[in-house]
Amino acid sequence: MTRRRRAAIIGNPLSRAGRESRARFGASAAGLPRAEPASRGELRDALRGFAARGVDLLAVQGGDGTLREVLTALPDAFGDDPPEIAVLAAGKTNLAARVLGSAGMGEAALTRLLDAAERGTLKRRLLPVLEVSRPGLDVVESAPPLRGLLFGAAAFTEGKLLAERRLHRHSVHDAAAVALALAGIALRTGLDRGHALRAGVPMAVAPDDRPKREGRRFLLLATTLDRLMLGLRPFWGEGRGAVRWLDVLAPPRRLAAALWAGARGRPRSWMPAAGYLSGRAERLRIALDGPFVLDGEVFEPGPGGLLLSAPDRVAFVSP
């Protein structure tokens, strides 16, 4: 006999798609605990209320940023027993929905989700969640470590800022915005040997107990996912742990050829010597002065740099 689920809904009142009629809930949401928090404090209180009511299935309607905020706040509200998460994609990039699965958004999506839960046919994927600690800053601001799925720095940060400045305001959203922004950066830096981005960002990176490697980076990525948007798999190499990382030294050499090979997770033999490194780690220590991106939002590092790990796992479900 299928165990009856206790479902609840978290929505993002500021999401672009969330304001459209197709994102609205109807009869299927009747009687379900529901919240559209406008601040991190309201989100924390809403999740604590859900936990007190025994919620074990949480539908998150929003984008990657909304999911990041929920994942960050979950430990405070649910402790070591988080609910299963269903992503109702309603954001700009929707990486999580594309990789982990989604019913869509709004009434029809919620109906499919609840029906599958009732039948016991939900697809379930237990995934380590990326945790980004900012030693020093977390203590000063009394803020918990950030939790999400995709970390990026250097050229990735510039790609995010470019997408915000030039593409989203022209109604180019979702994976197309990220792809176009990164493609534009790759094209400009590949063709223009004097482009400022080729100089990279000063950084020190140390996977697990390896000695830290200091130098300027063109790109740094880390995730617990096995692929990214558009089917990209820019990770390879050995190592233990759930954190997949890609470290590209600056200036990037033979960038076009490296992108073509690296995007499929099939590096060429010359790439490590040219500064294209990748692997897996339990922890990734990073010292940098500039901003980084976690699931679509730009953050500043703490005075003690960053520590990336994946200490906990969350179950993601879809119909």
GINOR-V894013 format. One record per residue. N is the residue number from 1. RES is the residue in one letter. SS is DSSP state (H for helix, E for strand, C for the rest). PHI is phi in degrees with one decimal (NA if undefined). NEAR is the number of other C-alpha atoms within 12 Angstrom. Layout:
n: (N/N)
res: (RES/RES)
ss: (SS/SS)
phi: (PHI/PHI)
near: (NEAR/NEAR)
This chain:
n: (1/2/3/4/5/6/7/8/9/10/11/12/13/14/15/16/17/18/19/20/21/22/23/24/25/26/27/28/29/30/31/32/33/34/35/36/37/38/39/40/41/42/43/44/45/46/47/48/49/50/51/52/53/54/55/56/57/58/59/60/61/62/63/64/65/66/67/68/69/70/71/72/73/74/75/76/77/78/79/80/81/82/83/84/85/86/87/88/89/90/91/92/93/94/95/96/97/98/99/100/101/102/103/104/105/106/107/108/109/110/111/112/113/114/115/116/117/118/119/120/121/122/123/124/125/126/127/128/129/130/131/132/133/134/135/136/137/138/139/140/141/142/143/144/145/146/147/148/149/150/151/152/153/154/155/156/157/158/159/160/161/162/163/164/165/166/167/168/169/170/171/172/173/174/175/176/177/178/179/180/181/182/183/184/185/186/187/188/189/190/191/192/193/194/195/196/197/198/199/200/201/202/203/204/205/206/207/208/209/210/211/212/213/214/215/216/217/218/219/220/221/222/223/224/225/226/227/228/229/230/231/232/233/234/235/236/237/238/239/240/241/242/243/244/245/246/247/248/249/250/251/252/253/254/255/256/257/258/259/260/261/262/263/264/265/266/267/268/269/270/271/272/273/274/275/276/277/278/279/280/281/282/283/284/285/286/287/288/289/290/291/292/293/294/295/296/297/298/299/300/301/302/303/304/305/306/307/308/309/310/311/312/313/314/315/316/317/318/319)
res: (M/T/R/R/R/R/A/A/I/I/G/N/P/L/S/R/A/G/R/E/S/R/A/R/F/G/A/S/A/A/G/L/P/R/A/E/P/A/S/R/G/E/L/R/D/A/L/R/G/F/A/A/R/G/V/D/L/L/A/V/Q/G/G/D/G/T/L/R/E/V/L/T/A/L/P/D/A/F/G/D/D/P/P/E/I/A/V/L/A/A/G/K/T/N/L/A/A/R/V/L/G/S/A/G/M/G/E/A/A/L/T/R/L/L/D/A/A/E/R/G/T/L/K/R/R/L/L/P/V/L/E/V/S/R/P/G/L/D/V/V/E/S/A/P/P/L/R/G/L/L/F/G/A/A/A/F/T/E/G/K/L/L/A/E/R/R/L/H/R/H/S/V/H/D/A/A/A/V/A/L/A/L/A/G/I/A/L/R/T/G/L/D/R/G/H/A/L/R/A/G/V/P/M/A/V/A/P/D/D/R/P/K/R/E/G/R/R/F/L/L/L/A/T/T/L/D/R/L/M/L/G/L/R/P/F/W/G/E/G/R/G/A/V/R/W/L/D/V/L/A/P/P/R/R/L/A/A/A/L/W/A/G/A/R/G/R/P/R/S/W/M/P/A/A/G/Y/L/S/G/R/A/E/R/L/R/I/A/L/D/G/P/F/V/L/D/G/E/V/F/E/P/G/P/G/G/L/L/L/S/A/P/D/R/V/A/F/V/S/P)
ss: (C/C/C/C/C/C/E/E/E/E/E/C/C/C/C/C/H/H/H/C/H/H/H/C/C/C/H/H/H/C/C/C/E/E/E/C/C/C/C/H/H/H/H/H/H/H/H/H/H/H/H/H/C/C/C/C/E/E/E/E/E/E/C/H/H/H/H/H/H/H/H/H/H/H/H/H/H/H/C/C/C/C/C/E/E/E/E/E/E/C/C/C/C/C/H/H/H/H/H/H/C/C/C/C/C/H/H/H/H/H/H/H/H/H/H/H/H/H/H/C/C/C/E/E/E/E/E/E/C/E/E/E/E/C/C/C/H/H/H/H/H/C/C/C/C/E/E/E/C/E/E/E/E/E/H/H/H/H/H/H/H/H/H/H/H/H/H/H/H/H/C/C/C/H/H/H/H/H/H/H/H/H/H/H/H/H/H/H/H/H/H/C/C/C/C/H/H/H/H/C/E/E/E/E/E/E/E/C/C/C/C/C/E/E/E/E/E/E/E/E/E/E/E/C/C/C/C/C/H/H/H/C/C/C/C/C/C/C/C/C/C/C/E/E/E/E/E/E/E/C/C/C/C/C/H/H/H/H/H/H/H/H/C/C/C/C/C/C/C/C/C/H/H/H/C/E/E/E/E/E/E/C/E/E/E/E/E/E/C/C/C/E/E/E/C/C/E/E/E/C/C/E/C/C/E/E/E/E/E/C/C/C/E/E/E/E/E/E/C)
phi: (NA/-73.0/-69.8/-72.2/-86.5/-109.1/-100.5/-146.8/-128.0/-114.7/-122.3/-106.5/-66.7/-101.1/-69.0/-60.4/-72.0/-63.5/-88.3/-82.5/-61.4/-69.7/-94.5/-78.6/-101.3/-125.7/-63.7/-64.8/-90.5/-61.0/85.0/-86.2/-59.0/-149.1/-148.9/-127.5/-67.3/-99.3/-150.3/-64.4/-64.7/-65.2/-63.9/-58.8/-65.7/-63.6/-67.3/-62.1/-64.6/-62.7/-61.7/-64.3/-92.7/77.7/-63.8/-125.0/-139.0/-114.3/-88.2/-109.8/-98.7/166.3/-105.6/-62.9/-66.5/-61.5/-63.6/-58.0/-63.7/-65.7/-61.0/-65.8/-87.8/-58.0/-58.1/-63.3/-87.6/-110.6/63.5/-91.2/-127.3/-70.8/-73.9/-72.3/-111.3/-115.3/-91.4/-103.6/-64.9/-150.5/-120.9/-89.3/-105.9/57.2/-59.7/-58.7/-64.4/-69.9/-91.5/-97.6/101.4/-156.3/-82.8/112.3/-148.3/79.9/-59.9/-63.0/-65.8/-63.5/-61.5/-62.3/-63.2/-68.1/-63.6/-65.4/-64.8/-64.5/-81.8/76.1/-113.3/-63.0/-77.1/-128.9/-132.0/-88.4/-125.1/-62.6/-104.3/-70.6/-114.1/-114.4/-95.7/-119.6/-51.3/96.3/-71.5/-59.4/-71.7/-63.0/-90.6/52.4/-107.6/-72.7/-58.1/-75.4/-132.2/-166.9/-125.4/-136.0/-107.0/-149.6/-145.7/64.4/-61.5/-65.8/-63.0/-63.3/-63.0/-63.5/-65.0/-64.9/-61.6/-67.0/-73.7/-113.6/-102.2/-63.5/-71.9/-101.6/65.6/-99.8/-128.3/58.8/-63.5/-60.7/-64.5/-65.5/-61.7/-65.5/-64.4/-67.4/-64.1/-64.5/-65.5/-61.0/-65.8/-67.0/-73.7/-73.9/-87.2/-104.8/-64.3/-99.0/-63.3/-60.3/-65.7/-64.8/-70.8/75.4/-121.8/-60.3/-159.7/-129.6/-128.1/-139.8/-73.6/50.0/-97.7/-72.1/-61.3/-69.6/-106.1/-94.7/152.9/-88.1/-112.6/-83.4/-156.2/-137.5/-127.4/-151.4/-161.2/-104.8/-80.3/-91.2/-158.1/-115.7/-62.5/62.4/74.7/-69.6/-131.4/-85.4/-133.5/-157.3/91.0/-105.0/129.1/-97.3/100.9/-94.8/-89.4/-88.2/-134.2/-130.8/-127.3/-115.9/-72.5/-108.4/-74.6/-69.3/-104.4/47.8/-59.8/-60.1/-65.8/-67.8/-63.3/-62.7/-75.8/-68.1/-62.2/-100.5/69.8/-126.4/-67.9/-83.7/-62.6/-82.9/-66.7/-57.9/-68.3/-88.2/100.8/-108.0/-121.7/-154.8/179.6/-126.6/-150.9/-81.6/-140.9/-132.9/-94.6/-134.3/-114.1/-152.6/-97.6/-88.1/-73.7/-131.8/-119.0/-128.5/49.7/90.3/-122.8/-90.0/-128.7/-98.4/-73.5/-86.3/-63.0/-97.9/79.7/-133.1/-129.3/-101.6/-154.2/-145.5/-73.9/-130.3/-121.6/-127.8/-90.0/-105.3/-126.6/-153.4/-64.7)
near: (6/12/12/17/25/25/34/38/44/46/44/38/25/21/30/27/29/30/21/17/15/21/29/26/28/18/14/23/25/15/13/24/28/28/28/30/26/19/19/23/19/20/33/29/24/32/42/27/23/30/29/17/21/22/30/31/40/43/52/53/50/41/42/39/37/46/45/39/38/49/45/36/32/39/28/25/27/29/18/14/19/30/36/35/43/46/46/49/42/43/40/36/38/41/44/47/37/29/30/33/27/35/34/33/41/35/27/24/32/40/26/27/40/33/22/24/30/20/17/19/17/27/22/23/22/19/28/28/41/41/39/43/37/33/26/19/23/22/15/13/12/12/22/25/35/40/40/44/47/47/47/39/44/39/43/42/37/36/34/40/28/24/33/26/17/20/25/24/15/11/16/22/30/32/32/22/33/35/28/24/30/29/26/26/34/32/21/21/27/26/18/18/19/14/20/20/32/32/25/30/33/27/33/28/39/30/35/25/15/15/13/16/23/20/24/30/39/39/44/43/42/50/44/41/35/28/28/33/25/22/17/24/29/36/36/31/25/18/21/19/25/32/43/44/47/44/46/45/36/31/30/38/27/29/32/20/22/29/31/20/23/31/26/21/28/23/28/23/16/17/30/23/16/21/29/40/38/36/32/32/34/32/33/43/34/43/35/30/22/28/31/38/36/39/43/39/33/25/27/26/31/27/20/21/29/37/38/44/39/34/25/27/28/37/27/35/36/39/31)
